[in-house]
Amino acid sequence: MIECFVPSAGAQLFCRVRGAGKPLLLIHGAVCDSDFFEDAASVLASEFCVATYDRRGYSRSSGQLDESFLSASAKDAERICRQLFPAVSVAVVGCSAGGLIAMEFARRCPELVEQLVLHEPPLPAFLPPCMEVQGTVRQIQNFLAQKKYIRAANRFLGLLEDTEPSARPKPQEICEREERNLDFFIRNEFLPAFSSLPPAALPASVFVTVGAGRGHQKHYLFQAAKTYADKCGYPFRLFPGRHNCAWDRPLDFAKTVEEILAGPVKSPQPPI
């Protein structure tokens, strides 16, 4: 395994690269960092050259968001791929908010992205208006407008409460990093990540698979992912467990990703 820092527009992005083979970039979501993929990446490294990184402003990476969250984050993903995997296209797995970044990266740089795996990206636009989560999002938006960041953060954590019963505990060091990351996310990323606007169409040249956890099929993240896949005509794949599958069940997560990436690399139909 190689550890390095990749410079990107005023930031230094902490990266780990392991394995050999087809390039694979894993993008983590809110609050956590690249350690979210640590065990899964070790398994995937038997088949792929796997890159993980702490996103801008998270944990061991520096940098602020001087432009929009998705724009800056997609440029960071591009910078990492161009430096670590020059002149080749990559497969990208994005979990939660990392899925939104993966989508924006593919829109901006379709020549760099061959396959996308989107695991439960937050997509409020694909939820029924009556769902309770819509009201919760509005509450958090109101807290942010009043600069009540702690109340917004606590309400956000309640929005995500859906842990695997057998989930392993996180070390204290990771918990401390995630506390700082939560503050960064709430202040800088929540509003665009939970936008009610539907995402722009993805390039037809990129093969997209949307996934969600088998263990919580009534959860809003599952419902939104399934609706998005159905409306766009993308394959939908059940993952073991719930939202934090990559951490809770890394072996199962890695196996599912391997199976998806072993499939076709052309979209079955263009997205609507």
C-alpha positions in Angstrom: 0.0 0.0 0.0 1.2 3.5 -0.9 0.1 6.6 1.0 0.5 10.0 -0.6 -1.0 13.5 -0.8 -2.4 14.7 -4.1 -2.5 18.5 -4.5 -5.7 19.9 -5.8 -6.8 23.6 -6.0 -5.5 24.7 -2.6 -6.0 21.3 -0.9 -3.7 18.4 -0.1 -5.8 15.2 -0.5 -4.7 12.2 1.6 -4.7 9.1 -0.6 -4.0 5.4 -0.3 -3.3 3.1 -3.3 -3.1 -0.6 -3.1 -3.3 -3.6 -5.5 -2.9 -3.9 -9.2 -5.2 -4.2 -12.2 -8.1 -2.2 -13.4 -8.2 1.2 -11.6 -10.9 1.7 -9.0 -11.7 4.9 -7.1 -13.8 4.7 -3.9 -15.5 7.9 -2.8 -16.8 8.1 0.8 -19.9 10.1 1.9 -20.6 12.5 4.7 -18.9 12.5 8.2 -16.7 9.4 7.6 -13.4 9.4 5.7 -11.4 6.9 3.5 -11.1 4.5 6.5 -14.7 3.7 5.8 -13.4 1.6 2.9 -10.2 0.3 4.6 -11.2 -3.4 4.9 -13.2 -3.5 1.7 -10.4 -1.9 -0.2 -7.9 -4.5 1.0 -10.2 -7.2 -0.4 -10.8 -5.4 -3.7 -7.0 -4.9 -4.1 -6.7 -8.6 -5.1 -8.5 -7.7 -8.4 -8.1 -3.9 -8.8 -5.7 -1.1 -8.2 -7.8 0.6 -5.6 -7.5 4.3 -4.6 -9.2 5.8 -1.6 -8.9 9.3 -0.3 -10.2 11.7 2.4 -12.3 14.3 0.7 -11.5 18.0 0.8 -11.7 19.3 4.4 -12.1 15.8 5.9 -9.8 14.2 8.4 -6.2 14.1 7.0 -7.0 16.2 3.9 -6.8 20.0 3.9 -8.7 22.6 1.9 -11.9 24.5 2.0 -14.9 24.7 -0.4 -14.3 28.0 -2.3 -16.8 26.9 -4.9 -19.8 24.6 -5.0 -19.5 21.4 -3.1 -20.1 19.1 -6.1 -18.0 21.2 -8.5 -15.0 21.3 -6.2 -15.3 17.6 -5.1 -15.6 16.4 -8.7 -12.5 18.4 -9.7 -10.7 16.7 -6.8 -11.7 13.3 -8.0 -10.5 14.2 -11.5 -7.2 15.4 -10.1 -6.6 12.2 -8.2 -7.4 10.0 -11.2 -5.2 12.0 -13.6 -2.3 11.8 -11.1 -2.7 8.2 -9.9 -4.1 6.6 -13.1 -2.8 8.7 -16.0 -4.2 8.0 -19.5 -6.7 5.3 -18.4 -10.4 5.3 -17.5 -11.5 4.2 -14.1 -14.4 2.5 -12.3 -15.8 4.7 -9.5 -17.8 3.6 -6.5 -19.5 6.4 -4.6 -21.3 5.8 -1.3 -24.0 8.1 0.0 -22.9 11.7 -0.7 -19.8 10.2 -2.4 -22.3 8.9 -5.0 -23.3 12.5 -5.9 -19.6 13.4 -6.3 -19.1 10.3 -8.5 -22.1 11.4 -10.7 -20.7 15.0 -11.1 -17.3 13.6 -11.9 -18.7 11.4 -14.6 -20.7 14.3 -16.1 -17.6 16.5 -16.2 -15.1 13.9 -17.4 -16.9 11.0 -19.2 -13.6 10.1 -20.9 -12.2 9.2 -17.5 -15.1 7.2 -16.1 -15.9 3.8 -17.5 -18.3 2.5 -14.8 -20.2 4.0 -11.9 -21.6 2.2 -8.9 -23.8 4.4 -6.8 -24.6 3.1 -3.3 -27.6 5.0 -1.8 -26.8 8.5 -2.9 -29.2 11.0 -1.2 -31.8 11.9 -3.9 -34.7 13.7 -2.2 -36.1 14.6 -5.6 -37.1 11.0 -6.1 -39.1 10.7 -2.9 -42.8 11.2 -2.6 -43.5 14.7 -1.2 -45.4 13.3 1.8 -42.4 11.3 3.1 -41.4 12.4 6.6 -37.8 12.9 5.6 -38.8 15.9 3.4 -40.0 17.7 6.6 -36.8 16.7 8.4 -34.7 18.2 5.6 -36.7 21.4 5.8 -36.0 21.6 9.6 -32.3 21.2 9.0 -32.4 23.9 6.3 -34.1 26.2 8.8 -31.5 25.5 11.5 -28.7 26.3 9.0 -30.4 29.5 8.0 -30.3 30.5 11.7 -26.7 29.3 12.0 -27.8 26.7 14.6 -25.2 24.2 13.5 -25.3 21.9 16.5 -29.0 21.5 16.2 -28.7 20.9 12.5 -26.1 18.3 13.1 -28.1 16.4 15.7 -31.1 16.4 13.5 -29.1 15.1 10.6 -27.8 12.2 12.7 -31.3 11.4 13.5 -32.1 11.4 9.8 -29.4 8.7 9.3 -30.2 6.4 12.2 -30.3 3.1 10.6 -27.4 1.1 11.9 -26.7 -2.6 11.3 -27.5 -4.5 14.5 -24.1 -6.3 14.3 -22.1 -3.3 13.3 -18.6 -3.2 14.7 -17.7 -0.2 16.9 -15.4 2.4 15.6 -12.0 3.2 17.2 -11.9 6.4 19.3 -9.5 8.1 16.8 -12.0 7.6 14.0 -14.9 8.9 16.1 -13.0 12.0 16.9 -12.2 12.6 13.2 -15.9 12.1 12.3 -17.0 14.6 14.9 -14.9 17.2 13.1 -16.1 16.0 9.7 -19.7 16.3 10.8 -19.3 20.0 11.5 -17.6 20.5 8.1 -20.4 18.6 6.3 -23.2 20.5 8.0 -21.7 23.9 7.3 -20.6 23.3 3.8 -22.2 20.3 2.2 -25.6 19.5 3.6 -27.7 21.9 1.5 -26.3 20.9 -1.9 -26.2 17.2 -1.0 -29.9 17.2 0.0 -31.1 19.4 -2.8 -34.7 18.8 -3.9 -33.6 19.3 -7.6 -33.2 16.2 -9.7 -29.6 15.4 -10.7 -28.6 16.2 -14.3 -28.5 13.3 -16.7 -25.3 11.1 -16.8 -23.4 10.4 -20.0 -24.7 7.5 -21.9 -21.1 6.2 -22.4 -20.8 5.5 -18.7 -22.3 2.2 -17.4 -24.2 3.0 -14.2 -25.4 0.6 -11.5 -27.4 1.9 -8.6 -27.4 -0.1 -5.4 -29.1 -0.1 -1.9 -29.0 -2.2 1.2 -31.3 -5.2 1.4 -31.6 -4.7 5.1 -33.7 -1.5 5.1 -36.0 -1.6 2.1 -38.4 0.9 3.7 -35.7 3.5 4.4 -35.8 6.7 2.3 -32.3 6.2 1.0 -33.3 2.8 -0.4 -36.6 4.1 -1.9 -34.9 7.1 -3.6 -32.1 4.9 -5.1 -34.7 2.4 -6.4 -36.9 5.1 -7.9 -33.9 6.8 -9.5 -32.7 3.6 -11.1 -36.1 2.7 -12.4 -36.8 6.1 -13.9 -33.3 6.3 -15.6 -33.3 2.6 -16.7 -30.2 1.7 -14.8 -29.6 -1.7 -13.3 -30.5 -1.9 -9.6 -28.5 -4.1 -7.3 -29.2 -5.1 -3.7 -26.2 -4.9 -1.4 -26.0 -6.8 1.9 -26.8 -4.9 5.0 -27.8 -1.2 5.2 -26.4 2.2 4.4 -22.9 1.7 5.9 -22.4 -1.7 4.2 -18.7 -1.0 3.3 -17.8 -0.5 6.9 -20.3 -3.0 8.5 -19.8 -5.8 6.1 -16.7 -5.1 4.1 -16.3 -8.6 2.7 -19.8 -8.7 1.4 -19.5 -5.1 0.0 -16.3 -6.0 -1.8 -17.8 -9.2 -3.3 -20.9 -7.2 -4.6 -18.7 -4.5 -6.1 -16.6 -7.2 -7.8 -19.6 -8.8 -9.3 -21.0 -5.5 -10.6 -17.7 -4.5 -12.2 -17.3 -7.9 -13.8 -20.5 -7.2 -15.8 -21.1 -5.2 -19.0 -19.5 -1.8 -19.5 -22.1 -0.1 -21.7 -25.3 1.3 -20.6 -28.3 -0.8 -21.5 -30.2 2.3 -22.6 -29.6 6.0 -22.4 -31.0 7.7 -19.2 -34.1 9.7 -19.5 
